[in-house]
Amino acid sequence: MKMATIAAVTAGLTLAPALWTTPAEAKGCLKGAVVGGVAGHYAGHHGVMGAIGGCVVGHHLANEKAKEQAAPQGAQNAPSSAPPAPKPN
């Protein structure tokens, strides 16, 4: 009886996280991991470390690109709200 209870609790705890999973935000990570893994492999057989670093860099670059695309187009060239500087005589 005790073994059946332990098995049921273990199965429940093992399967419980599957109910709360959300999709991963891996934008840029996969491409960066591939490039970093290849570069790390050729730079001294450090493919795993290169893949980890490439994932981090690729994810960062994807976030920066998303921020640029989300910003309004006119915000980059818009004049500042400060008054113009006085002209010398």
Secondary structure, DSSP 4 states (H G I P E B T S, - for coil): -HHHHHHHHHHHHHHGGGGG------TTHHHHHHHHHHHHHHTTS-HHHHHHHHHHHHHHHHHHHHHHHHS-GGGTTPPPSSPPPPPP-
